[in-house]
Amino acid sequence: MIELSIRDGRRKMVNYFSLAVLCALAFAAIAPLFFIFAYLLLRGWGGLSWSFFTEIPRPVGESGGGMANAITGSLVLMGLSSALGVPLGLACGMALSELKKTRTAKALRIAIDLLTSVPSIVIGLFAYALVVVPLKGYSAWAGGFALAIVMVPIVARSTEEILKLVPSAVHEAGLALGLPRWKVLMRLILPGVRTGITTGILLALARVSGETAPLLFTAFSNSFGFRGLSSPIASMPVQIYTYATSHDETWRQLAWTGALVLVFVVFLLNLVTRILTRRKI
């Protein structure tokens, strides 16, 4: 009995020690996130005001102003990239799921994997050569096209993984009723996995909302409001980069405030994604 109690005590000590180590490692992993949030709150909170969201930037040396042009531009770019990238990503994901082990699916999977690993600045150069040069100018179209390329592999792979979770009996039941394969997919499968697909789209939006490099070569920026899809357009990441490298104190404060707002938006998108993933597909 004494020996058993000693062994039990040792197991408890090892268990407590292992738990303490795991908690310490978990804290070390998430500590940088809290430090980033804390530092951004410290530096950017003072610049939060209604004018930050409603006013355009003012010239160097003048106080006040905001990032209304960049906020509007980011929303326009995210809308364009979603309109271009989400349908293509969904189509690729459905093709990977339905075609499975065919040569077409294998080639498509390799292409998507390669596209995932391509640096975003290279995608920006590709969009520059394909859209900016022929149109002879920076534009929202070029920026949306570049961000759409970034979105496609994320949406495609998340859609494929979600569709893999659907029982094969659902496919078989639809086909047994005489429905074409595309009707089974569009009317039976996709409505049941809309939560998972929405999660993948939100993840892709969270990714592209902070992209800077592709927009430097495509959408560029401007200091005014929205002037059409065929004109250069401001965005939060590019404007934060521009203001952060400025010698003007007002612009640097706007950069910190913009970074705080951008990180909060990305955090909110990821939070919504985590909430959706806790639900059934």
BELKA-V253341 format. One record per residue. N is the residue number from 1. RES is the residue in three letters. BURIAL is + if it has 16 or more other ideal C-beta (glycine too) atoms within 10 Angstrom, else -. Layout:
BEGIN
n=N res=RES burial=BURIAL
n=N res=RES burial=BURIAL
END
This chain:
BEGIN
n=1 res=MET burial=-
n=2 res=ILE burial=-
n=3 res=GLU burial=-
n=4 res=LEU burial=-
n=5 res=SER burial=-
n=6 res=ILE burial=-
n=7 res=ARG burial=-
n=8 res=ASP burial=-
n=9 res=GLY burial=-
n=10 res=ARG burial=-
n=11 res=ARG burial=-
n=12 res=LYS burial=-
n=13 res=MET burial=-
n=14 res=VAL burial=-
n=15 res=ASN burial=-
n=16 res=TYR burial=-
n=17 res=PHE burial=-
n=18 res=SER burial=-
n=19 res=LEU burial=-
n=20 res=ALA burial=-
n=21 res=VAL burial=-
n=22 res=LEU burial=-
n=23 res=CYS burial=-
n=24 res=ALA burial=-
n=25 res=LEU burial=-
n=26 res=ALA burial=-
n=27 res=PHE burial=-
n=28 res=ALA burial=-
n=29 res=ALA burial=-
n=30 res=ILE burial=-
n=31 res=ALA burial=-
n=32 res=PRO burial=-
n=33 res=LEU burial=-
n=34 res=PHE burial=-
n=35 res=PHE burial=-
n=36 res=ILE burial=-
n=37 res=PHE burial=-
n=38 res=ALA burial=-
n=39 res=TYR burial=-
n=40 res=LEU burial=+
n=41 res=LEU burial=-
n=42 res=LEU burial=-
n=43 res=ARG burial=+
n=44 res=GLY burial=+
n=45 res=TRP burial=-
n=46 res=GLY burial=-
n=47 res=GLY burial=+
n=48 res=LEU burial=-
n=49 res=SER burial=-
n=50 res=TRP burial=-
n=51 res=SER burial=-
n=52 res=PHE burial=+
n=53 res=PHE burial=-
n=54 res=THR burial=-
n=55 res=GLU burial=-
n=56 res=ILE burial=+
n=57 res=PRO burial=+
n=58 res=ARG burial=+
n=59 res=PRO burial=-
n=60 res=VAL burial=-
n=61 res=GLY burial=-
n=62 res=GLU burial=-
n=63 res=SER burial=-
n=64 res=GLY burial=-
n=65 res=GLY burial=+
n=66 res=GLY burial=+
n=67 res=MET burial=+
n=68 res=ALA burial=+
n=69 res=ASN burial=+
n=70 res=ALA burial=+
n=71 res=ILE burial=+
n=72 res=THR burial=+
n=73 res=GLY burial=+
n=74 res=SER burial=+
n=75 res=LEU burial=-
n=76 res=VAL burial=+
n=77 res=LEU burial=+
n=78 res=MET burial=+
n=79 res=GLY burial=-
n=80 res=LEU burial=+
n=81 res=SER burial=+
n=82 res=SER burial=+
n=83 res=ALA burial=-
n=84 res=LEU burial=+
n=85 res=GLY burial=+
n=86 res=VAL burial=+
n=87 res=PRO burial=-
n=88 res=LEU burial=-
n=89 res=GLY burial=+
n=90 res=LEU burial=+
n=91 res=ALA burial=-
n=92 res=CYS burial=+
n=93 res=GLY burial=+
n=94 res=MET burial=+
n=95 res=ALA burial=+
n=96 res=LEU burial=+
n=97 res=SER burial=+
n=98 res=GLU burial=+
n=99 res=LEU burial=-
n=100 res=LYS burial=-
n=101 res=LYS burial=-
n=102 res=THR burial=-
n=103 res=ARG burial=-
n=104 res=THR burial=-
n=105 res=ALA burial=+
n=106 res=LYS burial=-
n=107 res=ALA burial=-
n=108 res=LEU burial=+
n=109 res=ARG burial=+
n=110 res=ILE burial=-
n=111 res=ALA burial=-
n=112 res=ILE burial=+
n=113 res=ASP burial=-
n=114 res=LEU burial=-
n=115 res=LEU burial=+
n=116 res=THR burial=-
n=117 res=SER burial=-
n=118 res=VAL burial=-
n=119 res=PRO burial=-
n=120 res=SER burial=+
n=121 res=ILE burial=-
n=122 res=VAL burial=-
n=123 res=ILE burial=+
n=124 res=GLY burial=+
n=125 res=LEU burial=+
n=126 res=PHE burial=+
n=127 res=ALA burial=+
n=128 res=TYR burial=+
n=129 res=ALA burial=-
n=130 res=LEU burial=-
n=131 res=VAL burial=+
n=132 res=VAL burial=+
n=133 res=VAL burial=-
n=134 res=PRO burial=-
n=135 res=LEU burial=-
n=136 res=LYS burial=-
n=137 res=GLY burial=-
n=138 res=TYR burial=+
n=139 res=SER burial=+
n=140 res=ALA burial=+
n=141 res=TRP burial=+
n=142 res=ALA burial=+
n=143 res=GLY burial=+
n=144 res=GLY burial=+
n=145 res=PHE burial=+
n=146 res=ALA burial=+
n=147 res=LEU burial=+
n=148 res=ALA burial=+
n=149 res=ILE burial=+
n=150 res=VAL burial=+
n=151 res=MET burial=+
n=152 res=VAL burial=+
n=153 res=PRO burial=+
n=154 res=ILE burial=+
n=155 res=VAL burial=+
n=156 res=ALA burial=+
n=157 res=ARG burial=+
n=158 res=SER burial=+
n=159 res=THR burial=+
n=160 res=GLU burial=+
n=161 res=GLU burial=-
n=162 res=ILE burial=+
n=163 res=LEU burial=+
n=164 res=LYS burial=-
n=165 res=LEU burial=-
n=166 res=VAL burial=+
n=167 res=PRO burial=-
n=168 res=SER burial=-
n=169 res=ALA burial=-
n=170 res=VAL burial=-
n=171 res=HIS burial=+
n=172 res=GLU burial=-
n=173 res=ALA burial=-
n=174 res=GLY burial=+
n=175 res=LEU burial=-
n=176 res=ALA burial=-
n=177 res=LEU burial=-
n=178 res=GLY burial=-
n=179 res=LEU burial=+
n=180 res=PRO burial=-
n=181 res=ARG burial=-
n=182 res=TRP burial=-
n=183 res=LYS burial=-
n=184 res=VAL burial=+
n=185 res=LEU burial=+
n=186 res=MET burial=-
n=187 res=ARG burial=-
n=188 res=LEU burial=+
n=189 res=ILE burial=+
n=190 res=LEU burial=+
n=191 res=PRO burial=-
n=192 res=GLY burial=-
n=193 res=VAL burial=+
n=194 res=ARG burial=-
n=195 res=THR burial=-
n=196 res=GLY burial=+
n=197 res=ILE burial=+
n=198 res=THR burial=-
n=199 res=THR burial=+
n=200 res=GLY burial=+
n=201 res=ILE burial=+
n=202 res=LEU burial=+
n=203 res=LEU burial=+
n=204 res=ALA burial=+
n=205 res=LEU burial=+
n=206 res=ALA burial=+
n=207 res=ARG burial=+
n=208 res=VAL burial=+
n=209 res=SER burial=+
n=210 res=GLY burial=-
n=211 res=GLU burial=+
n=212 res=THR burial=+
n=213 res=ALA burial=+
n=214 res=PRO burial=+
n=215 res=LEU burial=+
n=216 res=LEU burial=+
n=217 res=PHE burial=+
n=218 res=THR burial=+
n=219 res=ALA burial=+
n=220 res=PHE burial=+
n=221 res=SER burial=+
n=222 res=ASN burial=+
n=223 res=SER burial=-
n=224 res=PHE burial=-
n=225 res=GLY burial=-
n=226 res=PHE burial=+
n=227 res=ARG burial=-
n=228 res=GLY burial=-
n=229 res=LEU burial=-
n=230 res=SER burial=-
n=231 res=SER burial=+
n=232 res=PRO burial=+
n=233 res=ILE burial=+
n=234 res=ALA burial=+
n=235 res=SER burial=+
n=236 res=MET burial=+
n=237 res=PRO burial=+
n=238 res=VAL burial=+
n=239 res=GLN burial=+
n=240 res=ILE burial=+
n=241 res=TYR burial=+
n=242 res=THR burial=+
n=243 res=TYR burial=+
n=244 res=ALA burial=-
n=245 res=THR burial=-
n=246 res=SER burial=-
n=247 res=HIS burial=-
n=248 res=ASP burial=-
n=249 res=GLU burial=-
n=250 res=THR burial=+
n=251 res=TRP burial=+
n=252 res=ARG burial=+
n=253 res=GLN burial=+
n=254 res=LEU burial=+
n=255 res=ALA burial=+
n=256 res=TRP burial=+
n=257 res=THR burial=+
n=258 res=GLY burial=+
n=259 res=ALA burial=+
n=260 res=LEU burial=+
n=261 res=VAL burial=+
n=262 res=LEU burial=+
n=263 res=VAL burial=+
n=264 res=PHE burial=-
n=265 res=VAL burial=+
n=266 res=VAL burial=-
n=267 res=PHE burial=-
n=268 res=LEU burial=-
n=269 res=LEU burial=+
n=270 res=ASN burial=-
n=271 res=LEU burial=-
n=272 res=VAL burial=-
n=273 res=THR burial=+
n=274 res=ARG burial=-
n=275 res=ILE burial=-
n=276 res=LEU burial=+
n=277 res=THR burial=-
n=278 res=ARG burial=-
n=279 res=ARG burial=-
n=280 res=LYS burial=-
n=281 res=ILE burial=-
END
